[in-house]
Amino acid sequence: MNENEPVLTAKELLAYRRSTGALTEFPPPRAVIFAPQKSLAAYVLRRYSTKQVKGFLGEFYLLKKFKGEIALSTGFGIGAPVIAGLADEFAALGVKQFAIVGMAGGLQENLSTGSLVLSTGAIRGEGVSRHYLPPADTVESSTDFTQGVSAILTKQNHLHTSGLTWTTDAPFRELRKDVLDYQNRGVLAVDMEAAAMLAVAKSNGLPAIAAFSISDTLSNGVWSMSKDLRPAQLSLSILFESVLEYLMSQ
């Protein structure tokens, strides 16, 4: 036995669930879009006919319009560990592309509620990515994926910004000195999942993207949140449709 190998793998856990009947056999989707926010999940479930598959944390739906090639993962909570575990399971299942469409806090003064951000890479401020990748400050999104979604947003006249984002485990410990430092470095936004998902995807050699709608702002070290989040929720649907269009063009 190799002491450097994991005691439990995602593939083994899936096999166990199948053996107990908790997970049925089905053709794996080509891509999974993670939707941490309930409002985006509600939008997708209203707009598309789906087939729910049991056996995963949260809720997992295959979009029938796309013959089950695209799946939605939602209702799993928030944070890096949960999305890393799910991404690992989905990679073991046979998924080939990943995306997360969620909300994030804006770090730049020109970003406000509803602003669209595409992450070209995430600062690894969480604790999960080190278990999947060698030490480094950042983990990158797929360049082709990011540029493809950006082109679709541009074609549809949706203003957006692409650049580095920051993933943290502790939203109540975003220290002012760190926020100001990242703002000065041009980092666009802060979230809680991107670096973990990107790390799992990269460790499996799979393309992935993180796309964000700005919900609140932390620029200049001052937190602010609009009482009306409808612009941010609308932007989530715009990002979802753009990611979906890119995936179906592949």
C-alpha positions as CSV (number, residue, x, y, z in Angstrom):
1,M,0.0,0.0,0.0
2,N,1.2,3.5,-0.9
3,E,1.3,5.7,2.2
4,N,1.0,8.8,0.0
5,E,-2.3,7.7,-1.5
6,P,-5.7,8.8,0.0
7,V,-7.5,6.3,2.2
8,L,-10.8,7.2,0.5
9,T,-11.2,8.4,-3.0
10,A,-14.3,9.9,-4.7
11,K,-14.5,7.0,-7.0
12,E,-14.7,4.5,-4.1
13,L,-17.4,6.6,-2.4
14,L,-19.5,6.7,-5.6
15,A,-19.1,2.9,-5.9
16,Y,-20.3,2.5,-2.3
17,R,-23.3,4.7,-2.9
18,R,-24.2,2.6,-6.0
19,S,-23.8,-0.6,-4.0
20,T,-26.4,0.6,-1.4
21,G,-28.8,2.0,-4.0
22,A,-28.3,5.6,-2.9
23,L,-26.9,6.4,-6.4
24,T,-28.3,5.0,-9.6
25,E,-26.3,4.4,-12.8
26,F,-26.8,7.2,-15.4
27,P,-24.8,8.7,-18.2
28,P,-22.6,11.4,-16.6
29,P,-23.1,15.0,-17.8
30,R,-20.3,16.6,-19.8
31,A,-20.4,19.8,-17.6
32,V,-21.6,20.8,-14.2
33,I,-22.6,24.4,-13.2
34,F,-22.5,25.1,-9.5
35,A,-25.1,27.5,-8.2
36,P,-24.6,28.3,-4.5
37,Q,-27.4,31.0,-4.5
38,K,-31.0,29.8,-4.2
39,S,-32.2,32.6,-6.5
40,L,-30.2,31.3,-9.4
41,A,-31.3,27.7,-8.8
42,A,-34.9,28.8,-8.7
43,Y,-34.4,30.7,-12.0
44,V,-32.9,27.6,-13.7
45,L,-35.6,25.3,-12.5
46,R,-38.3,27.7,-13.7
47,R,-36.8,28.1,-17.1
48,Y,-35.6,24.5,-17.9
49,S,-37.2,21.1,-17.6
50,T,-34.9,19.0,-15.4
51,K,-34.4,15.5,-14.1
52,Q,-33.2,15.3,-10.5
53,V,-30.6,12.6,-9.6
54,K,-30.3,11.6,-6.0
55,G,-27.1,10.6,-4.3
56,F,-25.1,13.8,-4.1
57,L,-25.0,16.5,-1.4
58,G,-27.6,19.2,-2.1
59,E,-29.6,18.9,-5.3
60,F,-28.3,17.7,-8.6
61,Y,-30.3,18.2,-11.8
62,L,-29.8,17.2,-15.5
63,L,-31.1,19.7,-18.0
64,K,-33.3,17.8,-20.4
65,K,-33.1,20.4,-23.1
66,F,-29.4,19.6,-23.5
67,K,-30.0,15.8,-23.3
68,G,-28.4,15.6,-19.9
69,E,-25.1,16.9,-21.0
70,I,-25.3,19.9,-18.7
71,A,-26.1,19.5,-15.0
72,L,-26.9,22.0,-12.2
73,S,-25.5,21.4,-8.7
74,T,-27.1,23.5,-6.0
75,G,-28.4,23.5,-2.4
76,F,-25.1,22.3,-1.0
77,G,-24.4,25.3,1.2
78,I,-21.4,27.6,0.9
79,G,-17.6,27.3,1.3
80,A,-14.5,25.7,-0.2
81,P,-14.6,22.2,1.3
82,V,-18.1,21.4,0.2
83,I,-17.6,22.5,-3.4
84,A,-14.2,20.7,-3.6
85,G,-15.7,17.5,-2.4
86,L,-18.5,17.7,-5.0
87,A,-16.2,18.6,-7.8
88,D,-14.0,15.7,-6.9
89,E,-17.0,13.4,-7.0
90,F,-18.3,14.8,-10.3
91,A,-14.8,14.4,-11.8
92,A,-14.8,10.7,-10.7
93,L,-18.3,10.4,-12.2
94,G,-16.9,11.5,-15.6
95,V,-17.7,15.2,-15.8
96,K,-15.3,17.1,-18.1
97,Q,-16.0,20.8,-17.5
98,F,-16.9,22.9,-14.4
99,A,-18.3,26.3,-13.7
100,I,-19.4,28.2,-10.7
101,V,-21.8,31.1,-11.1
102,G,-22.2,32.9,-7.8
103,M,-22.2,36.1,-5.9
104,A,-19.0,37.9,-4.6
105,G,-18.0,41.0,-2.8
106,G,-16.5,43.7,-5.0
107,L,-13.1,45.1,-4.1
108,Q,-12.8,47.8,-6.7
109,E,-14.6,51.1,-6.6
110,N,-16.1,50.7,-10.1
111,L,-17.9,47.5,-9.1
112,S,-21.4,47.7,-7.6
113,T,-24.4,45.5,-7.1
114,G,-25.0,43.5,-10.2
115,S,-21.6,44.1,-11.8
116,L,-20.4,41.1,-13.8
117,V,-17.0,39.6,-13.0
118,L,-15.1,36.7,-14.7
119,S,-12.3,35.3,-12.7
120,T,-9.2,34.6,-14.7
121,G,-7.7,33.1,-11.5
122,A,-8.3,32.9,-7.8
123,I,-6.0,33.8,-4.9
124,R,-5.8,30.7,-2.7
125,G,-6.9,32.2,0.6
126,E,-8.8,29.0,1.6
127,G,-7.4,25.8,3.0
128,V,-8.6,23.2,0.5
129,S,-6.5,23.8,-2.7
130,R,-3.2,22.9,-1.0
131,H,-4.5,19.3,-0.8
132,Y,-4.9,19.2,-4.6
133,L,-2.1,21.4,-6.0
134,P,1.5,22.3,-5.1
135,P,2.0,25.6,-3.2
136,A,1.3,28.7,-5.2
137,D,-0.5,32.0,-4.6
138,T,-3.2,31.5,-7.3
139,V,-5.0,28.9,-9.4
140,E,-6.1,29.9,-12.8
141,S,-9.4,29.5,-14.7
142,S,-9.4,28.0,-18.1
143,T,-8.3,30.7,-20.5
144,D,-10.4,29.4,-23.4
145,F,-13.4,29.0,-21.2
146,T,-13.1,32.5,-19.7
147,Q,-12.5,34.2,-23.1
148,G,-15.4,32.3,-24.6
149,V,-17.8,33.4,-22.0
150,S,-16.4,37.0,-22.2
151,A,-17.0,37.0,-26.0
152,I,-20.6,35.9,-25.5
153,L,-21.2,38.6,-22.8
154,T,-19.7,41.2,-25.2
155,K,-21.8,40.1,-28.1
156,Q,-24.9,40.6,-25.9
157,N,-23.7,44.0,-24.7
158,H,-23.3,43.0,-21.1
159,L,-20.5,45.0,-19.5
160,H,-18.2,42.9,-17.5
161,T,-14.7,42.8,-16.0
162,S,-12.2,40.0,-16.1
163,G,-9.3,39.5,-13.7
164,L,-8.0,38.0,-10.5
165,T,-10.3,37.2,-7.6
166,W,-9.7,36.1,-4.0
167,T,-11.2,33.1,-2.3
168,T,-11.4,33.1,1.5
169,D,-12.8,30.7,4.1
170,A,-13.6,33.4,6.6
171,P,-16.0,36.2,5.5
172,F,-15.9,37.8,9.0
173,R,-12.1,37.8,9.0
174,E,-11.5,39.8,5.7
175,L,-9.0,42.1,7.4
176,R,-9.1,45.7,6.2
177,K,-5.3,45.7,5.5
178,D,-5.8,42.6,3.3
179,V,-8.8,44.2,1.5
180,L,-6.9,47.4,0.8
181,D,-3.8,45.4,-0.3
182,Y,-5.8,43.3,-2.8
183,Q,-7.7,46.4,-4.0
184,N,-4.4,48.1,-4.7
185,R,-3.2,45.0,-6.6
186,G,-6.3,45.2,-8.8
187,V,-8.0,42.1,-7.4
188,L,-11.6,42.3,-8.4
189,A,-13.7,40.5,-5.9
190,V,-13.8,38.0,-2.9
191,D,-15.7,34.8,-2.7
192,M,-15.7,31.5,-0.8
193,E,-15.5,28.7,-3.4
194,A,-13.7,29.5,-6.6
195,A,-10.1,28.6,-5.7
196,A,-11.2,25.2,-4.3
197,M,-13.3,24.3,-7.4
198,L,-10.6,25.5,-9.8
199,A,-7.9,23.5,-7.9
200,V,-9.9,20.2,-8.1
201,A,-10.5,20.8,-11.8
202,K,-6.9,21.6,-12.4
203,S,-5.7,18.6,-10.5
204,N,-7.9,16.4,-12.8
205,G,-6.8,18.2,-15.9
206,L,-10.2,19.7,-16.5
207,P,-11.2,23.2,-17.7
208,A,-13.2,25.4,-15.3
209,I,-14.4,28.9,-14.8
210,A,-15.7,31.1,-12.0
211,A,-18.2,33.8,-12.8
212,F,-19.6,36.3,-10.3
213,S,-22.3,38.8,-9.8
214,I,-21.3,41.5,-7.3
215,S,-23.7,41.4,-4.3
216,D,-21.8,43.7,-1.8
217,T,-18.7,45.9,-1.8
218,L,-15.6,46.2,0.4
219,S,-13.7,48.8,-1.6
220,N,-11.6,51.2,0.5
221,G,-12.0,48.9,3.5
222,V,-15.7,49.7,4.0
223,W,-18.5,47.1,3.7
224,S,-21.7,48.1,1.9
225,M,-24.7,46.1,0.7
226,S,-27.7,47.2,-1.2
227,K,-31.1,46.6,0.2
228,D,-32.2,45.6,-3.3
229,L,-30.4,42.5,-4.6
230,R,-32.5,42.1,-7.7
231,P,-29.8,43.5,-10.0
232,A,-27.4,41.0,-8.6
233,Q,-29.9,38.2,-9.1
234,L,-30.5,39.2,-12.6
235,S,-26.8,39.2,-13.3
236,L,-26.6,35.6,-12.0
237,S,-29.1,34.6,-14.7
238,I,-27.1,36.5,-17.4
239,L,-23.9,34.7,-16.4
240,F,-25.6,31.3,-16.2
241,E,-27.0,31.7,-19.7
242,S,-23.7,32.9,-21.1
243,V,-21.8,29.9,-19.5
244,L,-24.5,27.6,-20.9
245,E,-24.2,29.1,-24.4
246,Y,-20.4,28.6,-24.3
247,L,-20.7,25.0,-23.1
248,M,-23.2,24.1,-25.8
249,S,-20.9,25.6,-28.5
250,Q,-18.2,23.1,-27.7
